């Protein structure tokens, strides 16, 4: 069954709308670039409407795409990178492998209960202010340069590494956070402290965290600990457990 039949409430661009745009293009009201973007939107919507759910879905670089149908289920990767008009994702979205949202500068939120079996990439999503409660990411989570992101949710579950370098508004991490790989918080200049019970099985990198004042007594790091440029950081706690080297 096609998604055209499954998602009756999703409204793609109509043939009439496109015909009107072509008329406006013929008299110079709609530019060549704008008409090309409309053609890209039509092609992208066709991909969605004829998608069967059993493979990856590549919708990247569609500047005019604003929404997706509710309850979309993707059997492979879902790539929405550089869809700059996309403001939110639909309720009930499920992605079997990786979800790419890099450069989605209009994206403000993710739906509650979002489950991604693979990795989740949100690089340079500059309007994103928070992540949803109940977010589950089976592999890695990349949030680099999400400049408005203020915190990570308390019940965040990530199967691999977390990369959040350049998140300049990030002030806190959830208590008891466990990271199975690397935790990269380089250039998180608003971060003042780390939570009690933090355990990082790989590398913990805190380069240029210029507001960081202390580390928790029970911090455990399975790799090395990078603290260069942490100009406000005082003495390290005696209970600090780092398997690798400490670089200051």
C-alpha positions in Angstrom: 0.0 0.0 0.0 1.4 3.4 -0.9 1.8 6.1 1.7 -0.5 8.2 -0.4 -3.3 5.9 0.9 -1.9 5.7 4.4 -1.4 9.5 5.1 -4.5 11.3 3.9 -3.9 14.3 6.1 -0.5 15.1 4.5 -0.9 17.7 1.8 1.8 17.8 -0.9 2.1 20.5 -3.5 -0.8 20.3 -5.9 -0.6 20.3 -9.7 -2.5 23.6 -9.7 0.0 25.2 -7.4 2.9 24.2 -9.6 1.1 25.3 -12.8 0.6 28.7 -11.2 4.3 28.9 -10.3 5.2 28.1 -13.9 3.0 30.9 -15.1 4.6 33.3 -12.6 8.1 32.1 -13.8 7.2 32.9 -17.4 6.6 36.5 -16.5 9.6 36.8 -14.2 7.9 36.8 -10.8 9.2 33.4 -9.9 13.0 33.0 -10.4 14.8 30.1 -12.0 16.1 29.1 -8.5 12.6 29.2 -7.0 11.2 27.1 -9.8 14.0 24.6 -9.4 13.3 24.3 -5.7 9.6 23.7 -6.5 10.6 20.9 -8.9 12.8 19.4 -6.2 9.9 19.6 -3.7 7.6 17.7 -6.2 10.2 15.0 -6.8 10.8 14.7 -3.0 7.0 14.4 -2.3 6.8 11.8 -5.1 9.5 9.8 -3.3 7.5 9.9 -0.1 4.2 9.1 -1.7 5.6 6.0 -3.4 7.8 4.9 -0.6 7.1 1.3 0.6 9.0 1.4 3.9 11.5 -1.3 3.1 14.6 0.7 2.1 16.4 3.9 2.9 14.8 7.2 2.1 17.0 10.1 0.8 15.3 13.4 0.9 18.3 15.7 1.5 18.7 19.2 0.1 15.0 19.9 -0.4 14.8 23.5 0.8 11.0 23.8 0.6 10.1 20.5 2.5 8.3 21.6 5.7 6.8 18.4 7.0 6.5 14.6 6.7 3.4 12.4 7.1 2.5 11.1 10.5 3.6 7.5 11.5 6.3 7.4 8.8 8.3 4.2 9.2 11.7 3.9 7.4 13.2 0.5 6.9 16.8 1.9 6.4 18.4 5.3 6.7 16.4 8.5 6.6 18.4 11.5 5.2 16.9 14.9 5.6 20.1 16.9 5.7 19.9 20.5 4.6 16.1 20.6 4.5 16.2 24.1 5.8 12.4 24.7 6.0 11.8 21.5 8.1 10.6 22.7 11.5 9.5 19.4 13.1 9.3 15.6 12.6 6.0 13.7 12.6 4.6 11.8 15.6 5.2 8.1 15.4 8.3 8.3 13.3 10.5 5.2 13.4 13.8 4.8 11.6 15.5 1.3 11.5 19.0 2.6 10.8 20.4 6.2 10.8 18.6 9.5 10.8 20.5 12.4 9.3 19.2 16.0 10.1 22.5 17.9 9.5 22.0 21.5 8.5 18.2 21.6 9.2 18.5 25.1 10.5 14.7 25.5 10.9 14.2 22.4 13.0 13.0 23.4 16.5 12.0 20.1 18.0 11.9 16.3 17.7 8.8 14.3 18.6 8.4 12.7 22.0 9.2 9.0 22.1 11.4 9.1 19.1 13.3 5.8 18.7 16.3 5.5 16.3 17.9 2.1 16.0 21.1 3.5 14.4 22.8 6.9 14.8 21.2 10.3 15.0 23.0 13.3 13.4 21.9 16.8 14.2 25.0 18.8 13.2 24.4 22.6 12.9 20.7 22.5 13.7 20.9 26.1 15.0 17.2 26.4 16.0 17.0 23.2 18.0 16.5 24.1 21.7 15.9 20.7 23.3 15.7 17.0 22.8 12.5 15.0 23.6 11.9 12.9 26.7 12.2 9.3 26.0 14.7 9.7 23.2 16.4 6.4 22.4 19.3 6.2 20.0 20.7 2.8 19.3 24.2 3.9 18.1 25.8 7.4 18.2 24.3 10.8 18.8 26.0 13.8 17.1 24.8 17.3 18.1 27.8 19.5 17.0 27.1 23.2 16.7 23.5 23.1 17.9 24.0 26.5 19.4 20.6 26.9 21.1 20.5 23.5 22.8 20.4 24.1 26.5 20.3 20.6 28.0 20.0 16.9 27.4 16.9 15.0 28.6 17.1 13.1 31.9 16.0 9.8 30.4 18.3 9.9 27.3 19.5 6.5 26.1 22.4 6.3 23.6 24.1 3.1 22.7 27.4 4.6 21.5 29.3 7.9 21.5 27.8 11.4 22.1 29.4 14.3 20.2 28.1 17.7 21.3 31.0 20.1 20.5 30.2 23.7 19.9 26.9 23.5 21.8 27.5 26.9 23.3 24.2 27.1 25.3 24.5 23.6 26.8 24.5 24.1 30.6 23.9 20.6 32.0 23.9 16.9 31.4 21.5 14.4 33.0 22.4 12.9 36.3 23.7 9.3 36.1 24.5 9.6 32.3 26.4 6.6 31.0 28.2 6.8 27.6 29.4 3.6 26.0 31.8 5.4 23.7 33.3 8.9 23.5 31.8 12.0 25.1 32.9 15.1 23.2 31.9 18.4 24.8 34.6 20.6 23.3 33.8 24.3 23.1 30.6 24.0 25.3 31.4 27.4 26.8 28.3 27.6 29.0 28.9 24.2 30.7 29.8 24.8 34.4 29.8 21.3 35.8 29.2 17.6 35.1 26.6 15.4 36.8 27.3 13.0 39.7 27.5 9.5 38.5 28.8 10.3 35.0 30.5 7.3 33.5 32.3 7.5 30.1 33.7 4.2 28.8 35.7 5.9 26.1 37.4 9.3 25.8 36.0 12.4 27.6 37.0 15.6 25.8 36.2 19.0 27.4 38.6 21.3 25.4 37.8 25.0 25.8 34.9 24.5 28.2 35.7 27.9 29.6 33.0 28.0 32.3 33.7 24.5 33.7 34.6 24.9 37.4 34.7 21.4 38.7 34.4 17.7 38.0 32.3 15.2 40.0 34.1 13.1 42.7 32.8 9.9 41.2 33.6 10.6 37.6 34.8 7.4 35.7 36.6 7.7 32.3 37.6 4.5 30.5 39.9 6.4 28.0 41.8 9.6 28.3 40.5 12.9 29.7 41.1 16.1 27.7 40.9 19.4 29.7 42.9 21.9 27.7 41.5 25.4 27.7 39.3 24.9 30.8 40.5 28.1 32.3 38.1 28.2 35.3 38.7 24.5 36.3 40.2 24.2 39.8 41.8 21.1 41.4 40.8 17.7 40.2 38.8 15.6 42.7 40.7 12.9 44.5 38.2 10.2 43.6 38.6 10.8 39.9 39.0 7.5 38.1 40.6 7.9 34.6 42.1 4.8 32.9 44.1 6.8 30.3 46.1 10.1 30.4 44.8 13.4 31.7 45.7 16.4 29.4 45.5 19.9 30.8 
